[in-house]
Amino acid sequence: MRNIGLFPLEIVLFPESIFPLHIYEERYKGLINKCIDNDEEFGVNLIFQNKMHDVGTTAKLVNVLKKYDDGKLDINIMGLQRYKLNSFSDGEEKWFTGEIEYVFDKEEPLDELLLLEALKLFNELVDKIKIVNINKILYEEITTELPSFLIAQKSGLSPIQKQELLEMHSENHRLAFLKKHLKTVIPVLQEAFQIDKIVKNDGYILPQQF
């Protein structure tokens, strides 16, 4: 168990993903500056339709892109470790704080065939929608132990689908989820404009772009 500052957002932050944020609210300017000064992590939980989901991801500051005269900040953050929020408070600090415990995947061998199938579908999607600055993911170039979260960043998932993926305790289950999703998305590419818009607006900064 540990206690950390919380930053509820309308996004799902995946482990090892990089996400840009514009910090403008006073309480969160305080939280981010505290994390900068003390080299601390904070937690990101999805808020969607007035509900805060209790599984989130710790985050660290990658860099400060811009500081404004009024204290606003443009920053990049990186997702680290998933956790379950056991309790939260807005009492002692200006921002929310929460007591968390980390969550982990169950131990299992990675289904390499399933990974290859999910990658094939993702790369087919990239080919079809022709999005600038989003490259295919090549099996031989994968360095992460959690490739499902890399694939998920630009697969056009809804916030609830992303949260469902985040809450799974199995890499193979996440890959199967993505395979099913991509199989559904690709045949309806007559709606390519909408798919293109969703994927472009996912927000994640892929390693090739950062």
N, C-alpha and C positions, 0 to 999 in steps of 0.2 A: 504494500500500500504506500502511496505517496500523494502529496497534495501539490497541485500545480494551478497556475492561472489558466483560465479557459477563454477561448475566443469562438463563440458560436457563430457559424456562417452558413450561408445557403450553398455550400459546396461540400463535397466529400473529398478529403485529402487522403490519397493513397500513400502507403509506405514507399519511400524512395522517389516520389514524384516531386516536382518543383512547381510552385504556383505563385503568381504575382498577386500582391495585395496593395490596395491603396488605403492607408490608415488615416481616418479623419475624425472618428469619435474620440472625445477626450479620454474616456475610460480606457480605450484600447491604445491610444497614444501612450498612456501611462504604462500599460502592460508591456507593450513592445519595447519601450525605452528601458524598463526594468530588466527585461530579458537581454537587451543589448549590453547594459551596464554590468550585469552579473553573469553573462554567458549562460542563460537559463533557457530551458525549453518551455513551451506552453502547449495547451491542448486545443484541437479543432474538432468541434462536434457539428454535425449537420443539423440545421434548423429548417424544417420544411413543413409548410401548412400549419404553423404555430406549434409544432412539436419538435423538441430537441431530442435527438436520438442518443442513446447512452453509450454506444460504441463509437469511439473517435480515434484520432491519431495524434501522437505528440509531434511537435514541429520545432524546427530550429531555424533561426535566421541565416540565410545564405549570404545576402548582401543588401545594402541600402542603396537603392537606385537614385533617390532624390529626397532631400529634406527641404520642406517649404518653410517660409518665414513664420507661419502660424503654427508650426509644429507638426503639420501633416507629413506623412512619410509614404514613399513608394518603395516597396521591399519585395524580395523574393524569399519564399520560405521552402523548406524541404520537409516532407513527411518522414517520420522515423518509425515509431512502434505503435501498434494498435493497443487500445486499452478499453476497459469497461468503466464507465463512470458510476461509482457507487453512491455518491452524494455530491451536491454542489451548494454553494452559498454566495450571496452577494453582500455579505456583512462587513468583514474586516477590511477588505480592499475595495477600491473603486470599481474593479472588474470582478467578474465571477471567478470563483476558485472551486476546485473539486477534488475529491478523494478518488483516486483511480487505482486500478490493478491491471497489469498488462495481460493481454490475451495472446495465445500462440496457436499455431497450427498443430494438429495431431501429427504424430510421426508416421510417415508413409513414404514409399518410393514414388518418385515423380513418374507419371505416365508419359513417357517421351512421345509416344504416338499421338496421344491427345494434344500435347503441346504443339507438335508439328501440324496437326489438323487445324488447330486454332490459329496458328501463325499463317498457314496457307489462306484461310478465309480472311484474316485481317489484311494481308497483303493484296488479296483480290479486291477488297473494299477500297484500299488506297489507290489501286490501279483505276478503278471505275470512277471514283469521285474526283480524281486529279487535284488533290489539295496541295497547294504550294507549301513547301517547308515541312511536310510530314513525309518521312521516309519509310520504306518498308522495314520491318523488323526481321533481321536474318538470324537464323538459329545459331550459326557459328559465332555470332557477335554478341550473344546474350551473356551478360556477366552477373545478372541478378539471380538470386535463388527464388524470387517470386515473380516470374515472368507474366503471370496473369495480371498483376497490377500495371505492368508496362503496357500490355496489350489493351487493357481497359481504358487507359487514359484517352484514347482517340477512337473509341468504338461506338460513339453516339449513344451511350447509355443515359437513361434518365437519372435524376438524383436518387430516386428510390432504388433503382437497379444498382447504382453504384454503392449505396448503403448496404443493400443485400449482399453484394459481393464482399464488401469490407467485413461483414459479420460472419462470413463463412470461415470455418476452421480447417479447411482442406484446400491445398493448391489444386488438386485434381478436380474437386468440385467447382472451383472457380473457373478452371479451364473448360470444363463441360458446360458451365453456364454461358461462357463467352462464345463457345462453339455454337450453341443453340441460338443465341442472340444474333450472331453474325449470319448464320444460315437463314434467319428470318429477314434480316435487313437487306442483304444483297439482292434477292429476287425482286424487291420493290424499288429498284433504282429508277423507275420512272418518276419517283418522288425524290430524285437526286438532289434537287435544290434544297429541300428541307433537311435531308441527311447531311449535306455539305454544311449547312448552317449550324446544325446541332454539333457536329464534330469540331468545326472551327471555334465554336463558343465554349468548348469544354474547358478552356483556360489553362490546362497543364502545359508547361514548357518542356518539350521533349529534349533529351540529352543532345541531340543533333543541333538543336536551336539555341542551347544555353551556352 
